[in-house]
Amino acid sequence: MNSQREITSVRVQIFGEEHIVRGSAAPDYIKQLAASIDARLQEVHASNPLLPRHQAAILVALNIANELEQLKEEHEELLALLKEAD
């Protein structure tokens, strides 16, 4: 029995462009991620309509990277607290 998921292709719309995303995640999950990215790009564009598309994408990527780093720090702090509690 193979425990790896099959690679699938999913067609998504991000910032008015169609993309084919290939991955082993469930198609609905990939669509959810794409919708999240699209929403963030739309938000950046709404507040900065003259910002070029590639710069909006970089700004969104930086915001997501920042959120990830903050979550990593929180995770490490929680692990340390759990270790202290033992």
C-alpha positions in Angstrom: 0.0 0.0 0.0 1.4 3.4 -1.0 1.1 6.1 1.7 2.0 8.9 -0.7 -0.8 10.9 -2.2 -1.2 11.1 -5.9 0.0 14.3 -7.7 -2.9 16.2 -9.0 -3.3 19.4 -11.1 -5.7 22.1 -10.0 -6.7 25.1 -12.1 -6.9 28.3 -9.9 -7.4 32.0 -10.4 -5.0 34.3 -8.6 -5.2 38.1 -9.2 -7.1 37.7 -12.5 -4.7 35.1 -13.9 -5.2 31.4 -14.4 -2.6 29.0 -12.9 -2.2 25.3 -12.9 -0.9 24.1 -9.5 0.4 20.6 -9.2 0.8 19.0 -5.8 -0.1 16.1 -3.5 -2.5 18.1 -1.4 -6.2 17.8 -1.8 -7.6 19.9 -4.7 -9.9 21.8 -2.3 -7.0 22.7 -0.1 -5.0 24.0 -3.0 -8.0 26.0 -4.1 -8.3 27.4 -0.6 -4.7 28.5 -0.5 -5.1 30.1 -3.9 -8.2 32.0 -2.8 -6.3 33.2 0.3 -3.4 34.5 -1.9 -5.9 36.1 -4.3 -7.7 37.9 -1.4 -4.4 39.2 0.0 -3.3 40.5 -3.5 -6.7 42.1 -4.0 -6.4 43.8 -0.6 -2.9 45.2 -1.4 -4.1 46.3 -4.8 -7.2 48.1 -3.3 -5.0 50.1 -0.9 -2.2 50.6 -3.5 -3.8 50.7 -7.0 -0.7 52.0 -8.7 1.6 49.4 -7.3 2.9 47.0 -10.0 1.6 43.4 -9.9 5.0 41.9 -9.1 5.6 44.4 -6.3 2.2 43.5 -4.8 3.1 39.8 -5.0 6.4 40.5 -3.2 4.6 42.5 -0.5 2.2 39.7 0.0 5.0 37.1 0.2 6.9 39.2 2.7 3.7 39.5 4.9 3.1 35.8 4.8 6.8 35.1 5.6 6.5 37.4 8.6 3.4 35.6 9.8 5.2 32.3 9.4 8.2 33.5 11.4 6.0 34.8 14.2 4.1 31.5 14.4 7.4 29.6 14.6 8.5 31.8 17.5 5.2 31.3 19.3 5.4 27.5 18.6 8.9 27.4 20.1 7.8 29.4 23.2 4.9 27.0 23.7 7.1 24.0 23.4 9.5 25.6 26.0 6.6 26.2 28.3 5.4 22.6 28.0 8.9 21.3 28.6 9.1 23.4 31.8 5.7 22.1 33.0 7.0 18.5 32.8 
